[in-house]
Amino acid sequence: MREEELHRLLTVAAEDVRPAHPAAAGWERARRVRRARRAAGAAALVVALLTGGTALALRPADPPPPATTATPDRSPVPHPVPVPVPVQTIPADLAYPGRPLGRLGDPVGATLSARPVRRALALYQPIDPETTVKGRIRVLGDDGLVRDLDVVTPAPTRDAGGNEAAPLKSGSLSPDGRTAAFAQTDEVIVVDLTTAAVRRHPLRGYLEHVLWSGSRLLVGDEDTMYDMDPHTGTSRKIPVSPWDVVAPDPTAPPNALLELGGTPPSLTRVRWSGDETDRDSGPVGFRALPRGHRVDEFYGRGWQRGERMSRAGWITTDTMGGREGVALLNAETGVVTHLLDLGRDRWKGCCEVLGWDRDGAVLLRHGPGGLLRWQPETGEVTGVVQDLHGQVSLAAG
């Protein structure tokens, strides 16, 4: 028998023989089982880790969390509108927007008799700054054409002492721009600018002041003021100061007049009732201005628009006095709410107020030779016209 066959027979015969040490054999089998289980568990753990890591790597990134906005306990408060400074100044470089009044210095293009106006924007009387020679009065119409007032030549006004002044006054042109009036010694001249018709009304006195109160005229001399009907010439005295009476709002009731003036340091605001028998008055107040700011003395004509009035004067700031300025006051209380500081070393009486424009801005002289527009609520100051030497009257109430 070959060796291979003998080995196979011995192997088959040994398969049915039980081991001599059964406990040791059992422990050996158990150990082999535990090793196999640990190996299987380790393999499963590796597979799980590999699968989870791959899935995590391939998963898209989570979107960022939504931004959270804190909800206030109450609704948001809007940004406050800036409050303009009570004391304002003019800019170093003035802009000139080219408003219609900018044509006031244009050459004469027609005569009033040949081409009456529908409405006049302004009257202008040139005065040579070197010789003080007064030119003829001109009329600027709402069509932009400058006309020569050829239908009448008013004489200079004069007082009892013989002192003369130009006949054109800041209050000569009616608020509607249709009529002009000129105070003269012992008479008043009224010109209908829409027809070029002239009326002359006799009135005793060295008359110098003239301004419109609605459809009526206020005419005065040194110390007396008259209320006149410009159509008939009938007149009556009224107890207001010719110098301090404020040109009234064109829409105000007749005879509801204000005075603004007085002598320093007792500046006052006086209101006359409709029947001219009762009035209330009070001092001009400066509590709305920064400390140390005030008006020392008013000059020129004051002008009212609604509950506001404006007048030029000499002012004091917290640093110095003797400055030129324009004040805006509350007509009801007499409190100065805004000042336009125009500085020192100017032509005396440089900055007379000439009225209001339709946008609620103050129009004033910026002498010698210019006009300015001041909007107190915003502090905006712009130029109207330059190099306009002489007297101006605007259709501004």
HELIX and SHEET records of a PDB file:
HELIX    1   1 GLU A    3  ALA A   14  1                                  12    
HELIX    2   2 PRO A   22  LEU A   58  1                                  37    
HELIX    3   3 PRO A  100  ARG A  103  5                                   4    
SHEET    1   A 5 VAL A  87  THR A  89  0                                        
SHEET    2   A 5 VAL A 336  GLY A 343  1                                        
SHEET    3   A 5 ARG A 323  ASN A 330 -1                                        
SHEET    4   A 5 ARG A 308  THR A 316 -1                                        
SHEET    5   A 5 ARG A 294  ARG A 305 -1                                        
SHEET    1   B 5 ALA A 110  THR A 111  0                                        
SHEET    2   B 5 VAL A 146  ASP A 148  1                                        
SHEET    3   B 5 ARG A 138  GLY A 141 -1                                        
SHEET    4   B 5 ALA A 120  PRO A 126 -1                                        
SHEET    5   B 5 GLY A 390  LEU A 394 -1                                        
SHEET    1   C 2 THR A 157  ARG A 158  0                                        
SHEET    2   C 2 GLU A 164  ALA A 165 -1                                        
SHEET    1   D 2 THR A 179  ASP A 192  0                                        
SHEET    2   D 2 ALA A 197  TYR A 206 -1                                        
SHEET    1   E 4 HIS A 209  SER A 213  0                                        
SHEET    2   E 4 ARG A 216  GLY A 220 -1                                        
SHEET    3   E 4 MET A 225  MET A 228 -1                                        
SHEET    4   E 4 SER A 235  ILE A 238 -1                                        
SHEET    1   F 3 LEU A 258  THR A 263  0                                        
SHEET    2   F 3 SER A 266  TRP A 272 -1                                        
SHEET    3   F 3 ARG A 279  PRO A 283 -1                                        
SHEET    1   G 4 VAL A 353  TRP A 356  0                                        
SHEET    2   G 4 VAL A 362  ARG A 365 -1                                        
SHEET    3   G 4 LEU A 371  GLN A 375 -1                                        
SHEET    4   G 4 GLU A 380  VAL A 385 -1                                        
END                                                                             
